[in-house]
Amino acid sequence: MFIAHFALKNEWEKESLSNSYSYSLIKEKGYIPCYKIADIKEANINLPTLKDYIILCIDTNKLNCEIKYDNYNANVYGKIDKDAVVTVLPYTFDENDNFVPSDYLLDFVTIDEVCTNLNIKYSRHKYFHDGTSSKIILLNDIYIIKIANETQLKAEATFAETYQNPMLQKAAYIKPNFEYIVYIYIPGDVMHTVLNFDDLASSIKQIVSSYKRYSGPEFGYISRPSNSWTEFLKKEVDEKSEYLPDEFNFKDAVYDAINELDKYPFEKKLIHGDFGTHNFIERDEKFVGAIDPIPIAGDSTYDLIYALVSNVDLLPYVSIDYLTGYTGEPKNKVVALFKVILYCRICKCAKYNKEWLDAYLDLWYTLFK
């Protein structure tokens, strides 16, 4: 369990030189007043902001003294060893001088809850910055705590509960209100560069072949569903086309391709939805897992093709004949779906990966001129 003590900065700095903290407060009160981290949002804490306070986040597993709990309080009857202080945070307050927990302090509320639910002791944590609106915390080098909006995590939970594939992230705990999901960490690096195409292509196909039928009524992103597969694809094209300069007027051809896809029925499955190398983890130049799904109800062939155009290193391997053999789908269907996915990829490059744009445009012109 974590507890928090609000200390005067100069007293902490002075007393911690002796590797513990306690003297002045124990002399005055007989104990060190603390608060349970889990209840920090509800505790009535207001300190004079003219003084320089700090917040000591303390791991009770590292205390060797009595702690008495009462409501939100956790009073420590003995010294606090410096090693028990996990981190020191600033005292934060609003324009009315009322205490407001910082995001970092609230993260300890989450970490404390996760440790309790998984029955583990805290050892360390660090943050990953994935460039999205999610907050990613690596706990004990084993667990990934992903904090995001409820709708997103509810969709991810559906995906995690559907699949037990070792190459997909396994959920260790899903908070019932979808405030966060705890995943088992997949060690490795994001696959920025593809050095082993055959291994990657084999792994992609192995994962996609394990996809299961989806019985829900929706199509497309299950977090913001569409009424049909065609409607989903058109939404994707319309949204992504805003990134592309007007001089690249491929949109009519892409709409024709979407209409062509209506001729090819498919079994609706629950697929990853953002199945590209930016969400692939590698170790020793080999694929080991896929993370961060944006689950889609739709055609599993979408994920196969999406993956193989997700990185500029893959483009030399991509052709209509290769994709037709790789997916096992009719050539005309492959051409149509490839147009849609490649167009959306070109649009995203125009916004996010301008250094790749020419390579993707060259592929378009070569295949569809």
Backbone torsions as a table, in degrees:
resi	resn	phi	psi	omega
1	MET	NA	148.5	174.1
2	PHE	-104.9	142.3	171.1
3	ILE	-128.0	161.5	-178.5
4	ALA	-124.7	137.0	173.6
5	HIS	-121.2	133.7	179.6
6	PHE	-97.3	111.6	-172.8
7	ALA	-118.5	154.1	169.4
8	LEU	-73.2	130.7	-172.8
9	LYS	-55.9	-44.7	-176.0
10	ASN	-67.2	-33.7	178.0
11	GLU	-68.3	-41.3	177.9
12	TRP	-61.9	-47.9	-177.8
13	GLU	-61.9	-37.1	-179.5
14	LYS	-72.4	-49.2	-174.2
15	GLU	-75.4	-30.3	-178.3
16	SER	-69.3	-13.8	175.8
17	LEU	-61.8	-25.1	178.2
18	SER	-93.6	12.8	177.6
19	ASN	69.1	16.6	173.4
20	SER	-155.0	167.4	-177.9
21	TYR	-137.4	126.1	179.0
22	SER	177.0	-31.5	-162.0
23	TYR	-51.6	-57.1	-171.3
24	SER	-65.8	-40.9	-176.5
25	LEU	-74.2	-40.5	179.1
26	ILE	-65.8	-35.7	177.0
27	LYS	-64.0	-37.7	-177.1
28	GLU	-82.2	-47.5	-170.9
29	LYS	-109.0	-23.6	-174.1
30	GLY	92.9	-4.3	179.9
31	TYR	-159.3	169.8	176.1
32	ILE	-105.7	113.8	-178.2
33	PRO	-72.2	128.9	179.5
34	CYS	-135.1	173.5	176.9
35	TYR	-127.9	146.0	173.8
36	LYS	-69.1	126.8	-179.4
37	ILE	-57.1	-37.9	-176.8
38	ALA	-60.5	-24.1	-176.3
39	ASP	-111.0	15.2	-171.4
40	ILE	-62.6	-29.2	180.0
41	LYS	-71.9	-26.7	-177.1
42	GLU	-94.9	-18.8	-176.4
43	ALA	-68.3	143.8	180.0
44	ASN	-88.8	94.4	-175.5
45	ILE	-121.1	117.3	174.9
46	ASN	-145.6	113.8	-177.7
47	LEU	-114.2	154.3	179.5
48	PRO	-66.5	118.1	-173.6
49	THR	-74.5	-7.0	175.1
50	LEU	-70.6	-20.4	176.4
51	LYS	-95.6	154.1	-175.4
52	ASP	-94.3	95.3	-179.9
53	TYR	-96.4	152.8	171.5
54	ILE	-130.7	165.0	-179.1
55	ILE	-115.8	120.3	175.2
56	LEU	-91.9	119.9	174.3
57	CYS	-93.1	118.2	-167.8
58	ILE	-117.5	132.1	176.1
59	ASP	-89.4	111.8	-176.4
60	THR	-65.4	-21.2	177.3
61	ASN	-65.1	-16.5	-177.6
62	LYS	-106.4	10.9	176.8
63	LEU	-97.9	140.9	179.2
64	ASN	-115.5	47.4	-179.3
65	CYS	-150.7	170.8	-176.9
66	GLU	-74.7	140.2	174.1
67	ILE	-124.1	127.9	177.4
68	LYS	-109.4	125.6	-177.1
69	TYR	-102.2	138.1	177.3
70	ASP	-152.4	111.4	-175.1
71	ASN	53.9	-118.0	-178.5
72	TYR	-86.6	-7.2	-172.7
73	ASN	-88.5	150.8	174.1
74	ALA	-142.1	90.5	-174.6
75	ASN	-87.7	128.7	-174.4
76	VAL	-99.8	121.7	-178.4
77	TYR	-102.3	73.2	179.8
78	GLY	157.0	179.7	-176.0
79	LYS	-75.9	152.2	175.0
80	ILE	-104.0	107.4	177.4
81	ASP	-62.5	144.5	-178.3
82	LYS	-58.9	-34.0	-179.6
83	ASP	-66.0	-20.9	179.8
84	ALA	-79.9	-13.7	179.4
85	VAL	-85.7	107.6	-175.1
86	VAL	-71.3	-41.7	178.5
87	THR	-158.6	161.8	176.9
88	VAL	-119.1	124.0	-176.3
89	LEU	-118.0	154.4	177.1
90	PRO	-71.9	154.1	173.2
91	TYR	-81.0	121.1	-175.0
92	THR	-113.1	144.5	-176.0
93	PHE	-150.8	162.8	-177.4
94	ASP	-92.6	-172.1	-176.0
95	GLU	-66.5	-16.0	177.5
96	ASN	-98.7	13.1	179.6
97	ASP	67.0	19.9	176.2
98	ASN	-89.1	138.5	-179.7
99	PHE	-60.6	133.1	175.5
100	VAL	-131.7	119.2	-179.9
101	PRO	-61.5	135.0	176.2
102	SER	-73.7	164.8	177.4
103	ASP	-59.5	-37.7	-179.2
104	TYR	-66.3	-37.6	177.3
105	LEU	-67.4	-40.5	178.1
106	LEU	-66.0	-29.1	175.3
107	ASP	-61.9	-34.1	177.2
108	PHE	-68.6	-29.3	173.1
109	VAL	-60.6	-45.9	179.5
110	THR	-65.5	-46.4	-179.5
111	ILE	-60.6	-42.0	178.6
112	ASP	-60.2	-43.6	179.8
113	GLU	-65.4	-42.0	179.5
114	VAL	-63.2	-45.3	179.4
115	CYS	-59.4	-39.1	178.8
116	THR	-66.6	-46.9	-176.5
117	ASN	-69.0	-31.6	179.4
118	LEU	-94.1	-3.5	179.4
119	ASN	57.2	50.8	179.7
120	ILE	-126.4	159.3	174.5
121	LYS	-95.3	145.4	178.0
122	TYR	-75.8	137.5	171.5
123	SER	-124.7	-41.3	179.8
124	ARG	-166.5	165.4	171.3
125	HIS	-153.3	158.2	173.9
126	LYS	-151.1	165.4	-177.1
127	TYR	-102.5	142.3	168.9
128	PHE	-108.1	139.9	178.3
129	HIS	-111.7	105.7	-173.6
130	ASP	-98.5	6.8	176.6
131	GLY	77.9	9.4	178.9
132	THR	-117.8	-174.7	179.4
133	SER	-78.8	-5.4	-179.9
134	SER	-76.9	154.6	169.8
135	LYS	-109.1	129.0	-175.5
136	ILE	-119.0	121.0	179.3
137	ILE	-120.2	125.2	174.4
138	LEU	-92.1	118.1	-176.6
139	LEU	-107.7	124.1	176.5
140	ASN	57.7	21.2	-178.9
141	ASP	61.5	17.5	-176.7
142	ILE	-127.2	-36.0	-172.1
143	TYR	-117.5	138.4	172.8
144	ILE	-103.3	119.1	173.3
145	ILE	-96.6	117.7	-179.9
146	LYS	-109.1	119.0	-180.0
147	ILE	-110.3	122.8	-177.9
148	ALA	-155.9	-173.2	-178.9
149	ASN	-73.0	154.0	-172.9
150	GLU	-58.1	-43.2	-176.9
151	THR	-62.3	-44.1	179.0
152	GLN	-62.2	-47.9	-175.7
153	LEU	-71.9	-29.2	175.9
154	LYS	-63.8	-40.9	176.8
155	ALA	-65.8	-43.5	178.4
156	GLU	-61.7	-38.4	179.7
157	ALA	-62.7	-40.1	176.5
158	THR	-58.7	-44.1	179.7
159	PHE	-65.1	-46.7	-177.8
160	ALA	-64.2	-37.3	-179.2
161	GLU	-75.7	-19.1	-179.0
162	THR	-82.2	-34.2	-170.8
163	TYR	-118.6	138.2	175.3
164	GLN	-117.4	20.9	179.9
165	ASN	-64.6	127.8	-178.7
166	PRO	-63.9	-14.9	178.4
167	MET	-92.6	5.7	173.4
168	LEU	-118.6	150.6	-178.0
169	GLN	-59.1	132.2	177.6
170	LYS	-98.1	132.3	178.3
171	ALA	-84.1	127.3	176.0
172	ALA	-90.6	-28.1	179.0
173	TYR	-161.1	136.6	176.1
174	ILE	-121.6	117.5	179.3
175	LYS	-65.8	133.0	-173.9
176	PRO	-54.8	-31.8	178.9
177	ASN	-91.5	8.6	176.8
178	PHE	60.0	34.4	174.1
179	GLU	-73.0	-31.5	176.5
180	TYR	-158.2	162.2	171.9
181	ILE	-125.1	139.7	174.1
182	VAL	-105.5	117.9	178.7
183	TYR	-104.7	155.8	168.3
184	ILE	-75.4	127.4	-177.9
185	TYR	-67.5	135.3	173.0
186	ILE	-102.5	104.7	-177.8
187	PRO	-65.2	144.6	178.3
188	GLY	145.0	-165.0	-178.3
189	ASP	-123.4	151.1	173.9
190	VAL	-63.2	139.1	-175.1
191	MET	-81.4	76.4	178.9
192	HIS	-70.7	-35.2	-179.4
193	THR	-122.4	136.1	180.0
194	VAL	-97.8	116.9	-178.0
195	LEU	-112.3	-10.3	-178.2
196	ASN	-138.0	83.9	-174.5
197	PHE	-63.2	-43.5	-176.4
198	ASP	-61.5	-42.9	178.2
199	ASP	-63.4	-42.7	-179.1
200	LEU	-64.7	-47.2	-178.8
201	ALA	-61.1	-38.4	178.5
202	SER	-66.8	-41.7	-178.9
203	SER	-67.2	-41.4	178.0
204	ILE	-58.3	-47.7	-177.6
205	LYS	-66.1	-36.3	179.3
206	GLN	-63.1	-42.4	179.5
207	ILE	-67.3	-48.2	-176.3
208	VAL	-64.2	-34.1	179.6
209	SER	-67.4	-15.8	179.6
210	SER	-91.4	-3.6	-177.7
211	TYR	-62.5	144.1	-175.6
212	LYS	-108.0	156.8	178.8
213	ARG	-62.2	139.7	179.2
214	TYR	-110.2	122.9	-172.7
215	SER	-96.4	-5.2	180.0
216	GLY	-66.8	161.5	-176.6
217	PRO	-77.1	-18.5	-172.0
218	GLU	-81.3	162.9	172.2
219	PHE	-126.5	159.7	179.2
220	GLY	73.1	-154.2	-177.8
221	TYR	-60.5	124.0	-178.0
222	ILE	-74.7	-12.9	175.1
223	SER	-80.5	-22.0	175.9
224	ARG	-149.4	76.4	-166.9
225	PRO	-70.5	158.5	173.0
226	SER	-111.1	166.4	-177.9
227	ASN	-84.0	-17.5	-179.5
228	SER	-155.0	163.5	177.2
229	TRP	-63.3	-40.5	178.6
230	THR	-62.0	-43.5	179.3
231	GLU	-62.3	-41.5	177.7
232	PHE	-60.0	-48.3	-178.5
233	LEU	-62.1	-40.0	179.0
234	LYS	-66.3	-37.9	176.0
235	LYS	-61.6	-43.4	179.0
236	GLU	-59.9	-45.6	-179.2
237	VAL	-64.1	-44.6	-179.0
238	ASP	-63.5	-43.5	-179.4
239	GLU	-66.0	-45.4	-176.3
240	LYS	-73.5	-28.7	-176.8
241	SER	-63.6	-20.5	178.3
242	GLU	-65.2	-20.6	-179.7
243	TYR	-82.2	-16.9	-169.2
244	LEU	-98.1	132.2	177.1
245	PRO	-58.7	150.5	-175.7
246	ASP	-60.8	-22.3	-176.9
247	GLU	-66.2	-20.4	178.7
248	PHE	-98.1	84.9	-172.3
249	ASN	-95.9	68.7	179.6
250	PHE	-95.2	-4.4	-166.3
251	LYS	-60.5	-39.8	-180.0
252	ASP	-61.3	-40.7	178.8
253	ALA	-64.9	-34.3	179.8
254	VAL	-71.8	-39.6	175.0
255	TYR	-61.6	-39.4	176.1
256	ASP	-61.3	-38.6	179.7
257	ALA	-65.8	-39.7	178.3
258	ILE	-63.3	-41.4	177.6
259	ASN	-64.2	-34.5	178.0
260	GLU	-64.0	-35.4	-178.1
261	LEU	-65.9	-20.4	176.7
262	ASP	-60.3	-20.6	-178.4
263	LYS	-77.4	-10.9	-171.3
264	TYR	-118.6	99.7	177.7
265	PRO	-68.1	156.5	179.2
266	PHE	-150.2	161.0	174.7
267	GLU	-85.6	120.4	-177.6
268	LYS	-68.4	127.9	-179.4
269	LYS	-129.2	163.8	175.4
270	LEU	-89.8	112.8	-174.4
271	ILE	-117.5	165.5	-174.0
272	HIS	-61.2	-50.6	173.4
273	GLY	94.4	-24.4	174.8
274	ASP	-136.1	53.2	-166.5
275	PHE	-89.1	76.1	-177.8
276	GLY	-136.3	173.4	-174.2
277	THR	-64.4	-21.8	176.1
278	HIS	-67.3	-16.0	176.1
279	ASN	-117.4	17.0	176.9
280	PHE	-103.7	139.0	177.3
281	ILE	-107.5	134.9	180.0
282	GLU	-123.0	154.0	172.9
283	ARG	-143.0	129.6	-178.4
284	ASP	54.3	41.8	176.0
285	GLU	66.8	17.3	178.5
286	LYS	-124.8	146.5	178.2
287	PHE	-65.7	133.0	176.1
288	VAL	-124.2	-17.2	179.9
289	GLY	179.7	161.3	176.3
290	ALA	-117.7	139.4	-176.9
291	ILE	-124.5	175.4	169.9
292	ASP	50.9	61.5	176.3
293	PRO	-70.2	151.1	164.9
294	ILE	-120.3	81.0	-163.4
295	PRO	-55.4	137.2	-179.7
296	ILE	-123.6	140.8	169.4
297	ALA	-97.8	112.0	-176.2
298	GLY	178.4	-152.8	-174.7
299	ASP	-82.9	122.3	-178.4
300	SER	-64.3	-22.3	177.1
301	THR	-61.5	-28.0	177.3
302	TYR	-56.2	-47.2	-179.3
303	ASP	-65.3	-38.1	179.9
304	LEU	-59.9	-49.3	-177.4
305	ILE	-72.9	-41.0	178.4
306	TYR	-54.4	-44.6	-178.3
307	ALA	-62.8	-39.4	-174.0
308	LEU	-82.6	-0.5	171.3
309	VAL	-121.0	15.0	-174.5
310	SER	-82.3	-8.6	-176.1
311	ASN	-144.6	137.4	-176.7
312	VAL	-61.7	-26.2	178.9
313	ASP	-65.2	-20.0	-176.6
314	LEU	-87.4	-16.5	-171.6
315	LEU	-60.9	-35.6	178.0
316	PRO	-61.5	-21.3	-178.5
317	TYR	-90.8	-12.1	-170.3
318	VAL	-92.3	125.4	171.7
319	SER	-147.6	165.0	179.2
320	ILE	-62.6	-42.2	-179.6
321	ASP	-64.5	-40.5	179.3
322	TYR	-64.1	-47.7	-177.9
323	LEU	-64.2	-34.5	178.4
324	THR	-64.4	-44.7	178.2
325	GLY	-69.6	-37.9	-176.8
326	TYR	-67.2	-42.8	-177.3
327	THR	-86.4	-23.8	-175.8
328	GLY	72.5	18.0	-178.8
329	GLU	-101.0	160.0	176.6
330	PRO	-57.1	144.1	-174.4
331	LYS	-59.4	-42.9	-178.1
332	ASN	-64.3	-34.5	176.7
333	LYS	-67.8	-43.3	179.5
334	VAL	-60.0	-45.1	179.9
335	VAL	-59.6	-45.9	-177.1
336	ALA	-65.4	-47.4	-178.3
337	LEU	-68.4	-36.1	177.8
338	PHE	-62.6	-40.1	178.0
339	LYS	-59.5	-45.1	-178.1
340	VAL	-63.1	-48.7	-176.1
341	ILE	-69.3	-41.7	179.8
342	LEU	-65.7	-39.7	177.0
343	TYR	-59.9	-46.8	179.4
344	CYS	-63.2	-35.1	178.2
345	ARG	-67.3	-41.0	177.4
346	ILE	-60.1	-44.1	179.2
347	CYS	-60.8	-43.7	180.0
348	LYS	-66.3	-35.8	176.6
349	CYS	-63.2	-38.6	179.4
350	ALA	-59.9	-27.0	-179.5
351	LYS	-97.7	-43.5	-168.6
352	TYR	-110.8	-29.5	-175.0
353	ASN	-132.3	63.5	-175.3
354	LYS	-60.0	-26.7	179.8
355	GLU	-67.7	-17.2	179.0
356	TRP	-99.0	-10.0	-169.7
357	LEU	-57.8	-45.3	-177.0
358	ASP	-61.2	-39.0	-179.5
359	ALA	-64.3	-41.6	179.1
360	TYR	-70.7	-37.9	176.2
361	LEU	-64.2	-40.1	177.8
362	ASP	-59.9	-41.0	178.7
363	LEU	-63.5	-43.1	178.2
364	TRP	-58.7	-50.4	-177.3
365	TYR	-65.0	-35.0	179.6
366	THR	-67.9	-40.9	-175.1
367	LEU	-88.0	-31.4	-169.7
368	PHE	-126.3	21.7	-179.6
369	LYS	-68.1	NA	NA
